[in-house]
Amino acid sequence: MHNTGNNALKRMAVFLVLSISTLSLPISGSAEVARKRPYIEVAKGTRLCSDAALDQSRAARDAGKVFWKVISRPRANGTQTVAAFVLETIYDRQSGDTIIRESRYDEDYAAFFMRDPEQQGRWLMISPEDGRVEATVKICSKKQ
């Protein structure tokens, strides 16, 4: 009986080691994928504003007036579609009222998003064509 108990313990130990090894493979594999893709997912419908202080230093056109809406989930290649808008101040000469209107600034286009390593809470919008940073963005505040 003593020999049978040892065999059962040996089989159980081998089973436990194999189970742990098998379960750890998918975890290590997904970590490898994460290291190869530094891009993040921004939720569809998120409104992103330019970080005006940073973009003005880069001489961006209309800094603070341009914003983007994320209009797609990430594709297989990691890009997401964004639509660019500009805030325009329009004066109505008849009523004397001034209104602010959103207008399409550009056609929809693909971009990668990556966390800004220098600014917490900011993201870099990266061109998939040439890898250049198109804008430093953050989630728009309610008043923007």
C-alpha positions as a Markdown table, in Angstrom:
| # | Residue | x | y | z |
|---|---|---|---|---|
| 1 | Met | 0.0 | 0.0 | 0.0 |
| 2 | His | 2.9 | 2.3 | 0.8 |
| 3 | Asn | 4.3 | 2.0 | -2.7 |
| 4 | Thr | 0.9 | 2.8 | -4.3 |
| 5 | Gly | 0.7 | 6.0 | -2.2 |
| 6 | Asn | 4.1 | 7.2 | -3.4 |
| 7 | Asn | 3.1 | 6.5 | -7.1 |
| 8 | Ala | -0.1 | 8.5 | -6.7 |
| 9 | Leu | 1.9 | 11.4 | -5.1 |
| 10 | Lys | 4.4 | 11.3 | -7.9 |
| 11 | Arg | 1.7 | 11.4 | -10.6 |
| 12 | Met | -0.1 | 14.2 | -8.8 |
| 13 | Ala | 3.2 | 16.2 | -8.6 |
| 14 | Val | 3.8 | 15.7 | -12.3 |
| 15 | Phe | 0.2 | 16.7 | -13.1 |
| 16 | Leu | 0.6 | 19.8 | -11.0 |
| 17 | Val | 3.8 | 20.9 | -12.7 |
| 18 | Leu | 2.4 | 20.3 | -16.2 |
| 19 | Ser | -0.8 | 22.2 | -15.4 |
| 20 | Ile | 1.1 | 25.2 | -14.1 |
| 21 | Ser | 3.4 | 25.2 | -17.1 |
| 22 | Thr | 0.5 | 24.9 | -19.5 |
| 23 | Leu | -1.5 | 27.7 | -17.8 |
| 24 | Ser | 1.5 | 30.1 | -17.8 |
| 25 | Leu | 2.1 | 29.8 | -21.5 |
| 26 | Pro | -0.8 | 32.0 | -22.7 |
| 27 | Ile | 0.1 | 34.6 | -20.0 |
| 28 | Ser | 3.7 | 34.9 | -21.1 |
| 29 | Gly | 2.6 | 34.9 | -24.8 |
| 30 | Ser | 0.2 | 37.9 | -24.3 |
| 31 | Ala | 2.9 | 39.8 | -22.5 |
| 32 | Glu | 5.1 | 39.4 | -25.5 |
| 33 | Val | 2.3 | 40.9 | -27.7 |
| 34 | Ala | 1.9 | 43.8 | -25.3 |
| 35 | Arg | 5.6 | 44.7 | -25.6 |
| 36 | Lys | 5.4 | 44.7 | -29.4 |
| 37 | Arg | 2.4 | 47.0 | -29.5 |
| 38 | Pro | 2.9 | 50.2 | -27.4 |
| 39 | Tyr | -0.4 | 51.6 | -28.7 |
| 40 | Ile | -3.5 | 52.0 | -26.6 |
| 41 | Glu | -7.2 | 51.9 | -27.3 |
| 42 | Val | -9.2 | 55.1 | -26.9 |
| 43 | Ala | -12.9 | 54.5 | -26.4 |
| 44 | Lys | -15.1 | 55.1 | -29.5 |
| 45 | Gly | -16.9 | 58.5 | -29.1 |
| 46 | Thr | -14.2 | 60.1 | -27.0 |
| 47 | Arg | -13.7 | 63.8 | -27.6 |
| 48 | Leu | -10.0 | 64.7 | -27.6 |
| 49 | Cys | -8.7 | 68.3 | -27.3 |
| 50 | Ser | -5.3 | 69.6 | -28.2 |
| 51 | Asp | -3.0 | 70.3 | -25.4 |
| 52 | Ala | -2.8 | 73.9 | -26.3 |
| 53 | Ala | 0.2 | 74.8 | -24.2 |
| 54 | Leu | 2.3 | 72.1 | -25.9 |
| 55 | Asp | 0.9 | 72.6 | -29.4 |
| 56 | Gln | 1.4 | 76.4 | -29.3 |
| 57 | Ser | 5.0 | 75.8 | -28.5 |
| 58 | Arg | 5.2 | 73.6 | -31.7 |
| 59 | Ala | 3.5 | 76.4 | -33.7 |
| 60 | Ala | 0.3 | 74.4 | -34.4 |
| 61 | Arg | -2.3 | 76.0 | -36.4 |
| 62 | Asp | -5.4 | 77.1 | -34.4 |
| 63 | Ala | -4.2 | 75.4 | -31.2 |
| 64 | Gly | -7.1 | 75.1 | -28.8 |
| 65 | Lys | -9.7 | 75.4 | -31.5 |
| 66 | Val | -9.2 | 72.0 | -33.1 |
| 67 | Phe | -10.5 | 68.8 | -31.5 |
| 68 | Trp | -11.0 | 65.2 | -32.6 |
| 69 | Lys | -13.6 | 62.5 | -32.1 |
| 70 | Val | -12.6 | 58.9 | -32.0 |
| 71 | Ile | -15.1 | 57.2 | -34.4 |
| 72 | Ser | -13.9 | 53.6 | -34.5 |
| 73 | Arg | -12.7 | 50.8 | -32.3 |
| 74 | Pro | -9.1 | 49.7 | -33.0 |
| 75 | Arg | -8.5 | 47.7 | -36.1 |
| 76 | Ala | -6.3 | 44.6 | -36.3 |
| 77 | Asn | -3.3 | 46.9 | -37.1 |
| 78 | Gly | -4.0 | 49.0 | -34.0 |
| 79 | Thr | -5.2 | 52.2 | -35.8 |
| 80 | Gln | -8.4 | 54.0 | -35.0 |
| 81 | Thr | -10.4 | 56.4 | -37.1 |
| 82 | Val | -10.6 | 60.0 | -35.9 |
| 83 | Ala | -12.6 | 62.9 | -37.3 |
| 84 | Ala | -11.1 | 66.4 | -36.9 |
| 85 | Phe | -13.3 | 69.4 | -36.0 |
| 86 | Val | -12.7 | 73.1 | -35.6 |
| 87 | Leu | -14.6 | 75.5 | -33.4 |
| 88 | Glu | -15.6 | 78.6 | -35.3 |
| 89 | Thr | -17.0 | 81.8 | -33.9 |
| 90 | Ile | -19.7 | 83.2 | -36.1 |
| 91 | Tyr | -21.2 | 86.6 | -35.7 |
| 92 | Asp | -24.8 | 87.1 | -36.9 |
| 93 | Arg | -24.9 | 90.7 | -38.2 |
| 94 | Gln | -28.7 | 90.9 | -38.1 |
| 95 | Ser | -29.3 | 89.6 | -34.5 |
| 96 | Gly | -25.9 | 90.7 | -33.1 |
| 97 | Asp | -25.4 | 87.3 | -31.5 |
| 98 | Thr | -22.2 | 85.4 | -31.6 |
| 99 | Ile | -22.3 | 81.6 | -31.7 |
| 100 | Ile | -19.7 | 78.9 | -31.7 |
| 101 | Arg | -20.1 | 76.1 | -34.2 |
| 102 | Glu | -18.3 | 72.9 | -34.8 |
| 103 | Ser | -17.3 | 72.3 | -38.4 |
| 104 | Arg | -15.4 | 69.4 | -40.0 |
| 105 | Tyr | -11.8 | 70.4 | -40.2 |
| 106 | Asp | -10.5 | 67.5 | -42.2 |
| 107 | Glu | -11.7 | 64.1 | -43.5 |
| 108 | Asp | -11.6 | 61.1 | -41.3 |
| 109 | Tyr | -8.3 | 59.4 | -41.0 |
| 110 | Ala | -6.4 | 56.7 | -39.1 |
| 111 | Ala | -4.1 | 57.2 | -36.2 |
| 112 | Phe | -2.4 | 55.3 | -33.4 |
| 113 | Phe | -2.7 | 56.5 | -29.8 |
| 114 | Met | 0.2 | 56.1 | -27.4 |
| 115 | Arg | 0.6 | 57.4 | -23.8 |
| 116 | Asp | 2.8 | 60.5 | -23.7 |
| 117 | Pro | 5.9 | 59.5 | -21.6 |
| 118 | Glu | 6.5 | 63.1 | -20.6 |
| 119 | Gln | 2.9 | 64.2 | -19.6 |
| 120 | Gln | 0.6 | 62.1 | -17.4 |
| 121 | Gly | -3.0 | 62.1 | -18.7 |
| 122 | Arg | -1.9 | 63.0 | -22.3 |
| 123 | Trp | -1.8 | 60.9 | -25.4 |
| 124 | Leu | 0.2 | 61.2 | -28.6 |
| 125 | Met | -1.7 | 60.9 | -31.8 |
| 126 | Ile | 0.7 | 59.2 | -34.2 |
| 127 | Ser | 0.5 | 59.0 | -38.0 |
| 128 | Pro | 0.6 | 55.4 | -39.2 |
| 129 | Glu | 2.1 | 56.6 | -42.5 |
| 130 | Asp | 5.3 | 57.9 | -41.2 |
| 131 | Gly | 5.2 | 57.6 | -37.4 |
| 132 | Arg | 5.3 | 61.3 | -36.7 |
| 133 | Val | 3.4 | 62.8 | -33.8 |
| 134 | Glu | 0.4 | 64.7 | -35.2 |
| 135 | Ala | -0.8 | 66.1 | -31.9 |
| 136 | Thr | -0.6 | 65.8 | -28.1 |
| 137 | Val | -4.2 | 65.3 | -26.9 |
| 138 | Lys | -6.2 | 64.9 | -23.7 |
| 139 | Ile | -9.9 | 64.2 | -23.0 |
| 140 | Cys | -11.8 | 67.4 | -23.4 |
| 141 | Ser | -13.2 | 69.0 | -20.3 |
| 142 | Lys | -17.0 | 69.5 | -20.2 |
| 143 | Lys | -16.7 | 73.2 | -21.0 |
| 144 | Gln | -14.6 | 72.6 | -24.1 |
